Each structure stands twice: as C-alpha cells, then as structure tokens.
C-alpha cells in the first residue's frame, strides 16, 4: 500500500516511521500491508505491542491469509512476536515468539549480544524468531508503548542505536508505528531525522453528500532515495477490514 505512492521499490533495509492518530486506520493498514507481503510469498515478522496476538491472526484470516499454515515452524513465513502480554504485567506469554521485558536496557543488551555473532550463523534473537536473517519485513504496530516503561531519552536512544540498525544491518525493512502528539517534539525530530521515510496517518472531518464524517487520510511526508507522491490520500476500508487508498 505504501509503494502505491512511490515510483520505485523501497530499498530493503529501510526504516519507515509511521506517525498515526490513535483513532485512525493505522492498525488495519498495517495488517493489510502484512497480508499483501505474505500473499507475495515473503517472510513477515509482526511485532504486536498494542493488541492481543490473536486479534492479528483473526484480521489476517479475514483477508484470506492461511494463518495456521503460515505459522508452522521452523519454516513458517508468518512470525508474530508478542510484546502485548508484557505491557499487562502478566506471566510469560504463551506465544512461541515473545518479549518478556519492555525495559530498553535489557532489550539493548539482548540485541547487541546476539548481533555480535557471525553473520553466517542463524541468529536466534530471543523473542524475534528462530532465524531472523530471512525476514523481509518487520512491523512494529505501536512503539509508543515503550514510553510507559522507560525514560524518553532511553527509549528513543534504543530505537536509534538498536532498533533502526537491526533492520539496516540485516537488510530488512522495518515499519515502526508511533502515536502522533503523544511524545515531545525532540523525540519526534530525533526519530524522523534517522528514519529513511516518514508516513502520516491522520484522522480528520471530511464532508460528503451526507455531511461531515471522520475519515483517515495518509501521506508520505519524506522518503530517501525514492520518488514519491507527497499528497494526502483518503483511506478506505472494505467489509473485511482491508485498507486501500482512494486515488
């Protein structure tokens, strides 16, 4: 869906920052992107931070994705990592892929230790998958969750020094969601400056024949090395919650 607004493919290893209004269609859009990638035969890592993992499975199923088949290990092409359970303070997640702590100091050590291993080895990064080398796209639905458990400078530095470089070094595109207007201006500017692209999902009142109604609009604000359409486009949602852009 994002590449509908670019005139060339987005290079692998790009870090895309999505700033979204909480009531916008960002979550459904992220699942639509995931379904499109899976239907194309690629390998997806979906990091669910703001909703239960089974909700992701349910929505992917509505979009025609055979979730059970694609999650089969060890060669499954769908790898859902549960960060959500840790936000609730509950016992360890029952998911095969799960993050048990949201303290960025612990996460940083975990990632840096594993990434020091030789690239020719299969990297078993705790919580992220049996072999993270073969993932094409990794989605983080809501990185603002980290702000609940960490000092702002700490979680921003974690994304800049661990999160973004992880995707770049492994040539895996990452799409990271962040709530609009929720953090300091410094946090947004620091993350935007380091991102390869910034995308906005905004909710606004739109007039039609019936009257005014809330609608999601989307635009690419910036994109490095790829020509793009910077105009706002209205987002429409089908009965199965599949999201597309009005041309």
C-alpha positions in Angstrom: 0.0 0.0 0.0 2.9 2.4 0.8 4.5 1.6 -2.5 1.3 2.7 -4.3 2.6 6.2 -3.6 6.2 5.6 -4.7 7.5 5.4 -8.3 10.2 2.8 -7.4 10.5 0.0 -4.8 11.6 1.0 -1.3 15.1 -0.4 -0.7 15.4 -3.3 1.6 16.8 -2.4 5.0 14.8 0.9 5.1 13.4 2.2 8.4 9.9 3.7 7.9 8.4 5.8 10.8 4.6 5.9 10.8 3.1 8.7 13.0 -0.6 8.0 13.5 -3.7 9.3 15.2 -4.9 6.7 17.7 -8.4 6.5 16.1 -7.1 6.3 12.5 -6.9 3.2 10.4 -3.2 2.6 11.0 -3.7 -0.8 12.7 -5.9 -2.1 9.9 -3.5 -0.6 7.4 -0.5 -2.4 8.9 -2.3 -5.7 8.8 -3.2 -5.1 5.1 0.4 -4.5 4.3 1.3 -7.7 6.2 -1.3 -9.7 4.2 -0.1 -8.3 0.9 3.5 -9.3 1.8 2.5 -12.8 2.8 0.4 -13.3 -0.4 3.5 -12.3 -2.3 5.4 -15.2 -0.7 7.6 -13.1 1.5 8.5 -13.7 5.2 6.9 -11.3 7.8 7.7 -10.5 11.4 4.8 -8.7 13.0 5.6 -7.3 16.5 2.3 -6.7 18.3 2.6 -4.2 21.1 -0.9 -2.6 21.4 -3.3 -5.6 21.0 -3.6 -9.3 21.6 -1.8 -11.5 19.0 -4.9 -13.5 18.3 -6.5 -10.3 17.0 -3.8 -10.1 14.4 -4.5 -13.7 13.4 -8.2 -13.0 13.2 -7.8 -10.0 10.9 -5.3 -11.7 8.7 -7.7 -14.6 8.3 -10.4 -12.2 7.2 -8.0 -11.1 4.4 -7.7 -14.6 3.2 -4.4 -15.5 4.8 -4.0 -19.1 5.9 -2.6 -18.2 9.3 -2.3 -21.8 10.6 -0.3 -22.9 7.6 2.0 -19.9 7.5 2.8 -20.0 11.2 4.1 -23.6 11.1 7.7 -23.9 12.3 10.5 -24.0 11.5 9.9 -22.6 8.0 6.8 -20.5 8.7 6.5 -17.3 6.8 4.4 -15.5 9.5 6.1 -14.8 12.8 4.0 -12.9 15.3 6.0 -11.6 18.3 4.0 -10.8 21.5 5.1 -7.6 23.3 1.5 -7.0 24.4 1.4 -9.5 27.3 4.4 -7.8 28.9 2.5 -4.5 28.9 -0.1 -6.1 31.1 2.3 -7.3 33.8 1.1 -10.8 33.2 3.1 -14.1 33.4 5.2 -15.1 30.4 3.3 -15.1 27.1 2.2 -18.4 25.7 3.3 -17.3 22.3 6.3 -19.0 20.8 7.8 -15.6 20.0 7.5 -13.2 22.8 9.3 -10.3 24.6 9.3 -10.7 28.4 10.6 -7.2 29.3 10.0 -3.7 28.0 12.9 -2.2 29.8 15.1 -0.9 27.0 18.3 -1.6 28.9 17.5 -5.3 28.9 16.4 -5.3 25.3 19.5 -3.4 24.2 21.8 -6.0 25.8 19.8 -8.8 24.3 20.1 -7.4 20.8 23.7 -6.3 20.9 24.9 -9.6 22.3 23.1 -11.6 19.6 24.2 -9.3 16.7 27.9 -9.9 17.6 27.6 -13.4 16.4 29.0 -14.2 12.9 26.5 -13.3 10.1 26.9 -16.7 8.5 25.2 -18.3 11.6 21.5 -18.4 12.0 20.8 -15.7 14.6 18.3 -16.9 17.2 17.3 -13.5 18.6 15.3 -14.1 21.7 11.6 -13.4 21.1 12.0 -12.4 17.5 12.2 -15.7 15.7 14.1 -18.9 15.1 16.1 -17.3 12.2 15.8 -13.6 11.8 18.0 -13.4 8.8 15.3 -14.4 6.3 12.6 -11.9 7.3 11.7 -9.4 4.5 9.6 -7.0 6.6 9.2 -6.4 10.3 6.2 -4.4 11.5 6.0 -2.8 15.0 2.4 -1.6 15.4 3.0 0.9 18.2 6.4 1.8 19.6 4.8 4.4 21.8 4.2 1.5 24.2 7.9 1.8 25.3 7.2 5.3 26.8 5.1 3.7 29.5 8.1 1.8 30.9 11.1 3.9 30.1 12.5 7.4 30.3 12.0 9.2 27.0 15.7 9.6 26.2 16.3 6.0 26.9 13.6 4.5 24.6 14.4 7.0 21.8 18.1 6.1 22.0 17.2 2.4 22.0 15.4 2.8 18.7 18.2 4.9 17.2 21.1 2.6 18.3 19.5 -0.8 18.3 16.1 -0.8 16.6 16.9 1.0 13.3 20.4 -0.5 12.9 19.0 -4.0 13.3 16.9 -3.7 10.2 19.6 -1.9 8.2 22.3 -4.4 9.0 20.1 -7.4 8.2 18.7 -5.7 5.0 15.1 -6.0 6.4 12.6 -3.2 6.0 11.0 -2.1 9.3 7.8 -0.1 9.7 7.5 1.4 13.1 4.3 3.0 14.4 4.3 6.0 16.8 1.3 7.9 18.2 1.0 11.5 16.9 1.2 14.2 19.5 2.0 11.8 22.4 5.7 12.5 22.8 8.0 15.5 23.0 9.0 17.4 19.9 12.6 16.3 20.5 11.6 12.6 20.3 9.8 13.0 17.0 12.6 15.0 15.5 15.3 12.6 16.6 13.4 9.6 15.2 12.4 11.4 12.0 15.9 12.5 11.3 17.2 8.9 11.5 14.4 7.3 9.5 14.5 6.6 5.8 10.9 7.6 5.4 8.1 9.3 7.4 4.5 8.4 6.8 1.4 10.1 8.4 -2.0 8.6 9.2 -4.3 11.4 10.3 -8.0 11.5 11.3 -10.0 14.5 10.1 -13.6 15.5 9.4 -14.4 15.1 5.7 -17.5 16.5 4.0 -19.5 14.3 1.6 -23.1 14.2 0.3 -24.4 13.1 3.7 -22.5 15.5 5.8 -19.2 15.6 7.7 -17.7 12.3 8.9 -14.4 11.2 10.4 -12.0 9.8 7.8 -8.4 8.6 7.8 -6.0 10.4 5.4 -2.5 9.2 4.6 0.6 10.7 3.1 4.3 10.1 2.7 6.0 13.1 4.3 9.5 12.1 3.3 11.3 9.2 1.7 15.0 9.0 1.0 16.3 7.9 -2.5 12.8 7.1 -3.8 10.5 9.5 -5.7 7.1 9.6 -4.0 3.6 11.2 -4.1 3.5 13.7 -1.1 -0.2 14.5 -1.4 -2.7 13.4 1.2 -4.9 10.4 0.1 -8.1 9.3 1.7 -8.0 5.8 3.2 -11.0 3.5 2.6 -11.8 0.2 4.3 -13.6 -2.8 2.9 -16.0 -5.1 4.7 -13.2 -7.4 5.6 -11.2 -4.5 7.1 -8.8 -4.4 4.1 -7.4 -0.9 3.7 -6.7 0.8 0.4 -6.1 4.3 -0.9 -8.6 6.4 -2.9 -6.8 7.6 -6.0 
